[in-house]
Amino acid sequence: MQVFDGIISDRGSKYAVSGAPCAGPEEAKALIKTLCKQKKFAKATHNTWGLLLADGTPIKNDDGESGAGMVILRMLEREGLYDHLIIVTRWYGGKHLGGDRFRHVQDAVRYYLDRL
């Protein structure tokens, strides 16, 4: 699994992005569990993720960051990247970001995709 930590910081919130090849929902859960073995990621406010299976089935989890999973799925679809899990992690900094949080999720996913 590739992990890029501390890539975005805004009003106290910090973001990281991680990802790995993944063949299904059970493997996705195992990968997220592995990531959360690192105390820092286990304590994160949100570990939002998306996975687009080879047959086109979308799987996502917003983890309390409403709508963020769909942002990840749309970017995977546009990129044509299947069977690959992307996780965007956010540590809440005490100030609401409003719509900027979606831009940060997009920027985090773009950062990851540019390094594949």
C-alpha contacts under 8 A as a table, 3 or more apart, distances in Angstrom:
res1	aa1	res2	aa2	distance
1	M	18	S	6.87
1	M	19	G	5.63
1	M	20	A	4.80
1	M	31	L	7.92
2	Q	18	S	5.43
2	Q	19	G	5.51
2	Q	20	A	6.45
3	V	16	A	7.37
3	V	17	V	6.04
3	V	18	S	4.29
3	V	19	G	6.80
4	F	7	I	6.72
4	F	16	A	5.61
4	F	17	V	5.33
4	F	18	S	6.09
4	F	112	Y	7.60
5	D	15	Y	6.93
5	D	16	A	4.33
5	D	17	V	6.55
6	G	9	S	7.10
6	G	14	K	6.27
6	G	15	Y	5.71
6	G	16	A	5.43
7	I	14	K	7.67
7	I	15	Y	6.02
7	I	16	A	5.80
7	I	17	V	7.85
7	I	108	A	7.20
8	I	14	K	5.75
8	I	15	Y	5.11
8	I	16	A	7.16
8	I	104	H	7.20
8	I	108	A	7.42
9	S	12	G	6.49
9	S	13	S	5.66
9	S	14	K	4.51
9	S	15	Y	6.43
10	D	13	S	5.28
10	D	14	K	6.61
11	R	93	G	6.42
11	R	94	G	7.78
11	R	95	K	6.26
11	R	97	L	7.68
12	G	92	Y	6.98
12	G	93	G	3.87
12	G	94	G	6.60
12	G	95	K	7.10
13	S	90	R	6.73
13	S	91	W	5.45
13	S	92	Y	4.63
13	S	93	G	3.97
13	S	94	G	7.32
13	S	95	K	7.70
14	K	90	R	5.70
14	K	91	W	5.24
14	K	92	Y	6.90
14	K	93	G	7.16
15	Y	88	V	7.03
15	Y	89	T	5.51
15	Y	90	R	4.64
15	Y	91	W	6.52
15	Y	104	H	7.86
15	Y	108	A	7.40
16	A	88	V	5.90
16	A	89	T	5.07
16	A	90	R	6.68
16	A	108	A	6.95
17	V	86	I	7.16
17	V	87	I	5.64
17	V	88	V	4.52
17	V	89	T	6.05
17	V	108	A	5.83
17	V	109	V	6.77
17	V	111	Y	7.98
17	V	112	Y	6.58
18	S	86	I	5.79
18	S	87	I	5.08
18	S	88	V	6.52
18	S	112	Y	7.27
19	G	84	H	7.04
19	G	85	L	5.23
19	G	86	I	4.32
19	G	87	I	5.92
19	G	112	Y	7.73
20	A	84	H	5.70
20	A	85	L	5.45
20	A	86	I	6.91
21	P	83	D	5.86
21	P	84	H	4.19
21	P	85	L	6.08
22	C	27	E	6.14
22	C	28	A	6.24
22	C	51	L	7.78
22	C	83	D	4.99
22	C	84	H	4.89
22	C	85	L	5.68
23	A	27	E	6.47
23	A	28	A	7.76
23	A	53	L	6.84
23	A	83	D	5.18
23	A	84	H	7.38
24	G	27	E	5.44
24	G	28	A	6.18
24	G	51	L	7.97
24	G	53	L	6.82
24	G	83	D	7.30
25	P	28	A	4.90
25	P	29	K	6.25
25	P	59	I	7.28
26	E	29	K	5.18
26	E	30	A	6.33
27	E	30	A	4.98
27	E	31	L	6.16
28	A	31	L	5.11
28	A	32	I	6.20
28	A	51	L	7.93
28	A	85	L	6.69
29	K	32	I	5.16
29	K	33	K	6.06
30	A	33	K	5.00
30	A	34	T	6.18
31	L	34	T	5.01
31	L	35	L	6.25
32	I	35	L	4.98
32	I	36	C	6.12
33	K	36	C	5.07
33	K	37	K	6.40
34	T	37	K	5.26
34	T	38	Q	7.69
35	L	38	Q	5.99
35	L	41	F	6.60
35	L	42	A	7.79
36	C	39	K	6.47
36	C	40	K	7.59
36	C	41	F	4.98
36	C	42	A	4.38
37	K	41	F	7.43
37	K	42	A	6.59
38	Q	41	F	5.59
38	Q	42	A	6.35
39	K	42	A	5.00
39	K	43	K	6.21
40	K	43	K	5.37
40	K	44	A	6.52
41	F	44	A	5.07
41	F	47	N	7.81
41	F	89	T	7.42
44	A	47	N	6.86
44	A	89	T	6.73
44	A	90	R	6.09
44	A	91	W	4.95
44	A	92	Y	7.74
45	T	89	T	7.69
45	T	90	R	5.86
45	T	91	W	5.01
45	T	92	Y	5.87
46	H	62	D	7.83
46	H	63	D	5.54
46	H	64	G	6.48
46	H	65	E	6.50
46	H	88	V	7.88
46	H	89	T	5.57
46	H	90	R	5.16
46	H	91	W	6.78
47	N	62	D	7.60
47	N	63	D	5.99
47	N	87	I	6.28
47	N	88	V	5.82
47	N	89	T	4.46
47	N	90	R	6.64
48	T	60	K	7.77
48	T	61	N	5.70
48	T	62	D	4.82
48	T	63	D	5.37
48	T	65	E	6.97
48	T	68	A	6.59
48	T	69	G	5.93
48	T	87	I	5.54
48	T	88	V	5.23
48	T	89	T	6.23
49	W	60	K	5.60
49	W	61	N	5.42
49	W	62	D	6.66
49	W	68	A	7.91
49	W	69	G	5.50
49	W	72	I	6.92
49	W	85	L	7.03
49	W	86	I	5.57
49	W	87	I	4.22
49	W	88	V	6.15
50	G	58	P	7.49
50	G	59	I	5.84
50	G	60	K	4.29
50	G	61	N	6.60
50	G	69	G	5.45
50	G	70	M	7.35
50	G	72	I	5.50
50	G	73	L	5.38
50	G	85	L	5.95
50	G	86	I	5.66
50	G	87	I	6.74
51	L	58	P	6.04
51	L	59	I	5.16
51	L	60	K	6.19
51	L	73	L	6.59
51	L	76	L	7.72
51	L	82	Y	7.37
51	L	83	D	6.55
51	L	84	H	5.93
51	L	85	L	4.76
51	L	86	I	6.70
52	L	56	G	6.03
52	L	57	T	5.82
52	L	58	P	4.66
52	L	59	I	6.26
52	L	73	L	6.66
52	L	76	L	6.81
52	L	77	E	7.28
52	L	81	L	7.31
52	L	82	Y	5.10
52	L	83	D	5.80
52	L	84	H	6.86
52	L	85	L	7.65
53	L	56	G	5.25
53	L	57	T	5.12
53	L	58	P	6.35
53	L	59	I	7.76
53	L	82	Y	5.34
53	L	83	D	4.81
53	L	84	H	7.73
54	A	57	T	7.28
54	A	82	Y	5.16
54	A	83	D	5.75
56	G	82	Y	7.74
58	P	73	L	6.91
59	I	73	L	7.93
60	K	69	G	5.21
60	K	70	M	7.02
60	K	73	L	7.32
61	N	69	G	5.56
62	D	65	E	5.10
62	D	66	S	5.59
62	D	67	G	6.36
62	D	68	A	5.63
62	D	69	G	4.90
63	D	66	S	7.58
65	E	68	A	5.79
66	S	69	G	7.68
67	G	70	M	5.49
67	G	71	V	6.69
68	A	71	V	5.11
68	A	72	I	6.55
68	A	102	F	6.49
68	A	105	V	6.77
69	G	72	I	5.19
69	G	73	L	6.28
70	M	73	L	4.96
70	M	74	R	6.10
71	V	74	R	5.27
71	V	75	M	6.39
71	V	102	F	7.27
71	V	105	V	7.28
71	V	106	Q	6.80
72	I	75	M	5.25
72	I	76	L	6.26
72	I	86	I	7.32
72	I	105	V	7.45
72	I	106	Q	7.13
72	I	109	V	6.82
73	L	76	L	5.06
73	L	77	E	6.10
74	R	77	E	5.05
74	R	78	R	6.15
75	M	78	R	5.06
75	M	79	E	6.06
75	M	106	Q	7.71
75	M	109	V	7.56
76	L	79	E	5.08
76	L	80	G	5.97
76	L	81	L	5.20
76	L	82	Y	7.17
77	E	80	G	5.00
77	E	81	L	6.43
77	E	82	Y	7.81
78	R	81	L	7.91
81	L	84	H	6.57
86	I	109	V	7.34
88	V	105	V	6.59
88	V	108	A	6.79
88	V	109	V	7.27
92	Y	95	K	7.57
97	L	100	D	5.42
97	L	101	R	5.62
98	G	101	R	6.18
99	G	102	F	5.71
99	G	103	R	7.13
100	D	103	R	5.07
100	D	104	H	6.26
101	R	104	H	4.99
101	R	105	V	6.23
102	F	105	V	5.02
102	F	106	Q	6.20
103	R	106	Q	5.05
103	R	107	D	6.05
104	H	107	D	4.94
104	H	108	A	6.02
105	V	108	A	5.10
105	V	109	V	6.23
106	Q	109	V	5.19
106	Q	110	R	6.05
107	D	110	R	5.03
107	D	111	Y	6.06
108	A	111	Y	5.05
108	A	112	Y	6.39
109	V	112	Y	5.08
109	V	113	L	6.14
110	R	113	L	5.04
110	R	114	D	5.98
111	Y	114	D	5.33
111	Y	115	R	6.65
112	Y	115	R	5.33
112	Y	116	L	6.61
113	L	116	L	5.31
